Amino acid sequence: DRHGDHFASFGTDVFIEALSRHLGVSRRRSLTLEIDNIVAACRRAIARGHAGTAVATYRAAWEVLELQGPATLAASLGRELLATPGLSDRLLLLALTTAALPFQREGRMDEARTCLDKAMLVCRHLPDRRSEGRILGQLGTLNLDQGQIEQARIDLGAALARHREAGDRRAEGTVLGNLGNLCLDQGLMTEARQHYEAALAVAAEI
């Protein structure tokens, strides 16, 4: 329990946000060194049915596995997590939105979309506008990867509005970068540059 509680602290909103701020590189390096412990803590929490610890350690694990892989490990761990009994709506929302990321990375688009569709239903039931913006952003990148350009533009535009409404600057910067990618793919160089420069300004600020 103490082991799980310790490594669950790396999966809180505060810690994850800090990875993108000043000194975030050193924090992420320290997190990377603990990846075996974090994965072990997640598996033990799933086995014990400790839903809160399982979700927090899974989120922490993805922060490392997203950059160094393997995405297969994150995907299989995500499936185990989603089958864990006792997930409250809030924990289920976090589990679904996080698990969708390695599913998408692996090219399992249907699995990722199912997670995001379920997450949106949970989100609107809560309700949670901040999380709704992040889900829309994930749907936007999913649609972009699948060549559904107009739907991706709609989702990313809606996500950007939600992030600005909620003051979620880190997520706003991410969406601006993805809008830049969309415009670049379409050969819209002026618009792409505008989005990238706006994303860069947000990154510098935070």
C-alpha positions in Angstrom: 0.0 0.0 0.0 2.8 2.4 0.9 4.6 1.6 -2.4 1.4 2.3 -4.4 0.6 5.5 -2.5 4.1 6.8 -3.2 4.0 6.2 -6.9 0.4 7.3 -7.3 1.6 10.8 -6.3 3.3 11.0 -9.7 0.0 10.6 -11.4 -1.8 13.6 -9.9 -2.9 16.5 -12.1 -0.5 18.8 -10.2 2.5 16.5 -10.9 1.6 15.9 -14.5 1.1 19.6 -15.2 4.5 20.3 -13.6 6.2 18.1 -16.2 5.4 20.8 -18.8 6.6 23.7 -16.7 9.9 25.0 -15.4 12.2 22.1 -14.3 9.9 19.7 -16.0 12.7 18.0 -17.9 14.5 17.0 -14.6 11.2 15.8 -13.1 10.5 13.7 -16.2 14.0 12.2 -16.1 13.4 11.2 -12.4 10.0 9.7 -13.4 11.6 7.7 -16.2 14.1 6.1 -13.8 11.1 4.8 -11.7 9.1 3.3 -14.6 9.5 -0.3 -13.5 8.3 0.7 -10.0 5.4 2.6 -11.4 4.2 -0.2 -13.7 4.6 -2.7 -10.8 2.5 -0.4 -8.5 -0.2 -0.1 -11.2 -0.4 -3.9 -11.7 -0.5 -4.5 -7.9 -3.3 -1.9 -7.5 -5.3 -3.4 -10.3 -4.9 -6.9 -8.7 -6.0 -5.5 -5.3 -8.9 -3.5 -6.8 -7.4 -0.2 -5.5 -8.9 1.9 -8.3 -7.6 5.3 -7.4 -4.0 4.1 -7.1 -4.3 2.1 -10.3 -5.5 5.1 -12.3 -2.9 7.4 -10.9 0.0 5.1 -11.5 -1.3 4.3 -15.0 -1.3 8.0 -15.8 2.2 8.4 -14.5 3.4 5.4 -16.5 2.0 6.8 -19.7 4.0 10.0 -19.3 7.1 7.9 -19.6 5.9 5.2 -22.1 4.5 7.9 -24.5 8.1 9.1 -25.1 10.1 5.9 -24.8 7.6 3.1 -25.4 6.6 0.4 -25.6 3.1 1.6 -26.4 2.1 -2.1 -26.4 2.7 -2.2 -22.6 0.6 0.9 -22.0 -2.2 -0.5 -24.1 -2.3 -3.9 -22.4 -2.1 -2.2 -19.0 -4.9 0.1 -20.1 -7.2 -2.8 -20.9 -6.5 -4.3 -17.5 -7.3 -1.0 -15.8 -10.6 -0.5 -17.6 -11.7 -4.0 -16.4 -11.0 -3.0 -12.8 -14.2 -2.9 -10.7 -15.0 0.1 -8.5 -14.0 2.9 -11.0 -16.0 6.0 -10.1 -17.1 8.3 -12.9 -14.1 10.5 -12.3 -11.7 7.7 -12.3 -13.3 6.0 -15.3 -13.0 9.3 -17.2 -9.3 9.5 -16.5 -8.8 5.8 -17.3 -10.6 6.1 -20.7 -8.9 9.2 -21.9 -5.4 7.9 -20.9 -5.9 4.4 -22.4 -7.2 5.9 -25.7 -3.7 7.4 -26.3 -1.7 4.2 -26.5 -4.5 2.6 -28.5 -4.2 5.4 -31.0 -0.4 5.1 -31.0 -0.7 1.4 -31.8 -3.1 2.1 -34.7 -6.1 0.6 -32.8 -8.3 3.5 -33.9 -11.7 1.8 -33.2 -10.6 0.9 -29.7 -9.4 4.5 -29.1 -12.6 6.0 -30.4 -14.7 3.7 -28.3 -12.8 4.9 -25.2 -13.3 8.6 -26.2 -17.0 8.2 -27.0 -17.5 6.6 -23.6 -15.4 9.3 -21.9 -17.5 12.0 -23.5 -20.7 10.5 -22.1 -19.2 10.3 -18.6 -17.9 13.8 -19.0 -21.2 15.3 -19.9 -22.9 13.4 -17.1 -20.5 14.9 -14.5 -20.4 17.6 -16.2 -16.8 18.7 -16.7 -16.1 21.3 -19.4 -12.3 21.2 -18.9 -12.2 17.4 -19.6 -14.7 17.8 -22.4 -12.2 20.1 -24.1 -9.4 17.6 -23.8 -11.6 14.7 -25.1 -12.5 16.9 -28.1 -8.8 17.5 -28.7 -8.1 13.8 -28.7 -11.0 13.1 -31.0 -9.6 15.8 -33.3 -6.2 14.1 -33.6 -7.8 10.8 -34.0 -9.9 12.1 -36.9 -6.8 13.8 -38.4 -4.9 10.5 -38.3 -7.8 8.8 -40.1 -8.0 11.5 -42.8 -11.3 12.9 -41.6 -10.0 16.5 -42.0 -13.2 18.5 -41.7 -14.4 16.7 -38.6 -10.9 17.0 -37.1 -11.1 20.8 -37.8 -14.5 21.0 -36.0 -13.3 19.0 -33.0 -10.0 20.9 -32.6 -11.8 24.2 -33.0 -14.3 23.2 -30.3 -11.5 22.0 -28.0 -9.7 25.3 -28.4 -12.8 27.2 -27.4 -13.2 25.0 -24.3 -9.6 25.3 -23.3 -9.7 29.1 -23.5 -13.0 29.2 -21.6 -11.4 27.0 -18.8 -8.0 28.8 -18.9 -6.3 25.5 -19.7 -3.2 26.9 -21.3 -1.2 23.7 -21.7 -4.1 22.0 -23.5 -4.6 25.1 -25.5 -1.0 25.0 -26.7 -1.3 21.3 -27.7 -4.5 22.0 -29.7 -2.9 25.0 -31.5 0.0 22.7 -32.5 -2.4 20.1 -33.8 -4.3 22.7 -35.8 -0.9 23.7 -37.2 -0.3 20.1 -38.3 -3.8 20.0 -39.9 -3.1 23.1 -41.9 0.4 22.0 -42.9 -1.1 18.7 -44.2 -3.5 20.7 -46.3 -0.8 23.0 -47.7 -2.1 26.0 -45.8 1.3 27.4 -44.8 0.2 30.8 -43.6 -2.4 29.4 -41.3 -0.1 26.6 -40.1 2.6 29.2 -39.2 0.1 31.3 -37.3 -1.0 28.2 -35.2 2.5 27.1 -34.6 3.6 30.6 -33.5 0.6 30.8 -31.1 1.5 27.3 -29.7 5.1 28.4 -29.2 4.0 31.5 -27.3 1.9 29.4 -25.0 4.8 27.0 -24.4 7.1 29.8 -23.6 4.6 31.3 -21.2 4.0 28.1 -19.2 
